[in-house]
Amino acid sequence: MKSQETRSSWKRRGSRYKARRRAVDILFEAEMRDIDPVAIVEDRVVLSRLNGTDVNQVPSYTKEIVSGAAMELDRLDELIAAHLAEDWSLERIMTVDRAILRVSVWELIFNPDVPLATAIIEGVELASEYSTDVSPAYVHALLDSIAKNIDEYRAGSVTPVENSEAEAAGYPVEESIEEDSQ
């Protein structure tokens, strides 16, 4: 379990980090419930306007990330899969890690206003907050590997990278916690 300091550190973060965090929540929920993430955003917007609900407003940057990631989901997944260790598939990664990677890769590829280092660091921070102890290093290696070829990826290329740094980081071979709990 994460320390209290780690779990509450996001509260000291800026609005962009909180928007990314909310986007991860929504993408995670959408995958777990097998529904469109944009529909979740729309529902949350409606719920946030109702009196007597504890649903917070959805930040505009969260809406932008979720709609962009939903629209480019296949491409994001292809890019992520191309940078996985050889013996790993996208489906084998924990759902929360997929959501974090989708948000971060969307920012790397489709939001050039966000510096590459910021997208990578924020993805690693989200993995530190939400996932296992090994996920931050793995997320960092995968995002760094994508960032090294960013111009090609922004131009539309989805070329697998041989001997990726993500593979060198060695995501654990045992089954994920998520699969064990089902």
C-alpha positions as CSV (number, residue, x, y, z in Angstrom):
1,M,0.0,0.0,0.0
2,K,1.3,3.5,-0.8
3,S,2.2,5.8,2.1
4,Q,-0.2,8.5,3.2
5,E,2.3,11.1,1.8
6,T,2.4,9.4,-1.6
7,R,-1.4,9.0,-1.8
8,S,-2.1,12.6,-0.9
9,S,0.7,14.2,-2.9
10,W,-1.6,14.7,-5.9
11,K,-3.5,17.2,-3.8
12,R,-0.5,19.6,-4.1
13,R,-0.5,19.2,-7.9
14,G,-1.8,21.7,-10.4
15,S,-5.0,21.6,-12.4
16,R,-3.4,19.8,-15.4
17,Y,-2.3,16.9,-13.2
18,K,-5.7,16.6,-11.7
19,A,-7.3,16.7,-15.2
20,R,-4.9,13.8,-16.3
21,R,-5.8,11.9,-13.1
22,R,-9.5,12.3,-13.8
23,A,-8.9,11.2,-17.4
24,V,-7.2,8.0,-16.2
25,D,-10.1,7.4,-13.8
26,I,-12.6,7.7,-16.7
27,L,-10.6,5.6,-19.2
28,F,-10.1,2.9,-16.5
29,E,-13.9,2.9,-15.7
30,A,-14.8,2.8,-19.3
31,E,-12.7,-0.2,-20.0
32,M,-13.8,-2.0,-16.8
33,R,-17.5,-1.3,-17.7
34,D,-17.0,-1.8,-21.5
35,I,-18.6,1.5,-22.3
36,D,-17.6,4.6,-24.3
37,P,-15.4,6.9,-22.2
38,V,-17.0,10.0,-23.8
39,A,-20.4,8.8,-22.5
40,I,-18.9,8.7,-19.0
41,V,-17.7,12.3,-19.4
42,E,-21.1,13.4,-20.6
43,D,-22.8,11.6,-17.7
44,R,-20.4,13.3,-15.2
45,V,-21.0,16.7,-16.7
46,V,-24.8,16.2,-16.2
47,L,-24.4,14.8,-12.7
48,S,-22.1,17.7,-11.7
49,R,-24.8,20.1,-12.5
50,L,-27.4,18.4,-10.3
51,N,-28.0,19.7,-6.8
52,G,-27.2,17.2,-4.0
53,T,-24.6,15.2,-5.9
54,D,-21.0,14.9,-4.9
55,V,-19.8,14.7,-8.5
56,N,-17.1,17.3,-9.3
57,Q,-17.2,19.2,-12.6
58,V,-15.1,17.6,-15.3
59,P,-12.2,19.8,-16.2
60,S,-12.0,20.9,-19.9
61,Y,-8.6,19.3,-20.2
62,T,-10.0,16.0,-19.0
63,K,-12.7,16.2,-21.7
64,E,-10.0,16.9,-24.3
65,I,-7.8,14.0,-23.2
66,V,-10.7,11.5,-23.0
67,S,-12.3,12.4,-26.3
68,G,-8.9,12.5,-28.0
69,A,-7.8,9.1,-26.5
70,A,-11.2,7.6,-27.4
71,M,-10.9,8.8,-31.0
72,E,-7.3,7.6,-31.3
73,L,-7.6,4.5,-29.2
74,D,-6.5,2.0,-31.9
75,R,-3.4,4.1,-32.7
76,L,-2.5,4.6,-29.1
77,D,-2.8,0.9,-28.4
78,E,-0.6,0.1,-31.5
79,L,2.1,2.4,-30.3
80,I,2.0,1.1,-26.8
81,A,2.1,-2.5,-28.0
82,A,5.0,-1.8,-30.4
83,H,7.1,-0.7,-27.3
84,L,6.2,-3.6,-25.0
85,A,8.7,-6.3,-24.0
86,E,8.6,-9.1,-26.6
87,D,6.7,-11.5,-24.3
88,W,4.1,-9.0,-23.3
89,S,0.8,-8.1,-25.0
90,L,-1.3,-5.0,-24.4
91,E,-4.0,-7.2,-22.8
92,R,-1.6,-8.5,-20.3
93,I,-0.9,-5.1,-18.8
94,M,-3.0,-4.1,-15.8
95,T,-6.0,-2.0,-16.8
96,V,-4.9,1.0,-14.7
97,D,-1.5,0.9,-16.5
98,R,-3.2,0.8,-19.9
99,A,-5.3,3.9,-18.9
100,I,-2.2,5.7,-17.7
101,L,-0.2,4.9,-20.8
102,R,-3.1,5.9,-23.1
103,V,-3.3,9.3,-21.4
104,S,0.4,9.8,-21.5
105,V,0.9,8.6,-25.1
106,W,-2.0,10.7,-26.3
107,E,-0.3,13.8,-24.7
108,L,3.0,12.9,-26.3
109,I,1.6,12.4,-29.8
110,F,-1.4,14.6,-30.0
111,N,-0.8,17.5,-27.7
112,P,2.5,19.2,-28.7
113,D,1.7,22.1,-26.3
114,V,2.7,19.7,-23.5
115,P,6.5,19.3,-23.2
116,L,7.6,15.7,-23.7
117,A,9.3,15.6,-20.3
118,T,6.1,16.8,-18.6
119,A,4.0,14.1,-20.3
120,I,6.5,11.4,-19.2
121,I,6.9,12.7,-15.6
122,E,3.2,13.0,-15.1
123,G,2.6,9.5,-16.5
124,V,5.3,8.2,-14.1
125,E,3.6,10.1,-11.2
126,L,0.2,8.6,-12.1
127,A,1.7,5.1,-12.1
128,S,3.3,5.8,-8.7
129,E,0.0,6.9,-7.3
130,Y,-2.2,4.2,-8.9
131,S,-0.2,1.1,-9.7
132,T,2.3,-1.3,-8.4
133,D,5.9,-0.5,-7.3
134,V,7.3,-1.7,-10.6
135,S,4.9,0.2,-12.9
136,P,6.6,3.6,-12.6
137,A,9.9,2.4,-14.1
138,Y,8.1,0.4,-16.8
139,V,5.9,3.4,-17.7
140,H,8.9,5.7,-17.8
141,A,10.9,3.4,-20.1
142,L,8.0,2.9,-22.5
143,L,7.1,6.6,-22.7
144,D,10.8,7.5,-23.1
145,S,11.1,5.0,-25.9
146,I,8.1,6.6,-27.7
147,A,9.4,10.1,-27.1
148,K,12.7,9.2,-28.8
149,N,10.8,8.7,-32.1
150,I,8.2,11.4,-31.5
151,D,8.5,13.1,-34.9
152,E,7.9,9.9,-36.8
153,Y,4.9,9.1,-34.5
154,R,3.4,12.5,-34.8
155,A,3.7,12.1,-38.6
156,G,1.6,8.9,-38.4
157,S,4.2,6.1,-38.2
158,V,3.6,3.2,-35.9
159,T,6.8,1.2,-36.3
160,P,7.8,-1.4,-33.7
161,V,11.1,-0.6,-31.9
162,E,13.5,-3.4,-31.6
163,N,15.1,-3.9,-28.2
164,S,13.0,-1.2,-26.6
165,E,13.9,0.3,-23.3
166,A,10.6,-0.9,-22.0
167,E,11.7,-4.4,-22.6
168,A,15.0,-3.7,-20.8
169,A,13.0,-2.4,-17.8
170,G,11.5,-6.0,-17.5
171,Y,7.9,-5.8,-16.6
172,P,7.3,-8.7,-14.1
173,V,6.4,-12.1,-15.6
174,E,3.9,-13.2,-12.9
175,E,0.2,-12.5,-13.6
176,S,-1.1,-9.1,-12.7
177,I,-2.8,-8.3,-9.4
178,E,-5.9,-7.4,-11.3
179,E,-6.1,-10.9,-12.8
180,D,-5.5,-12.6,-9.4
181,S,-8.4,-10.7,-7.9
182,Q,-11.0,-11.9,-10.5
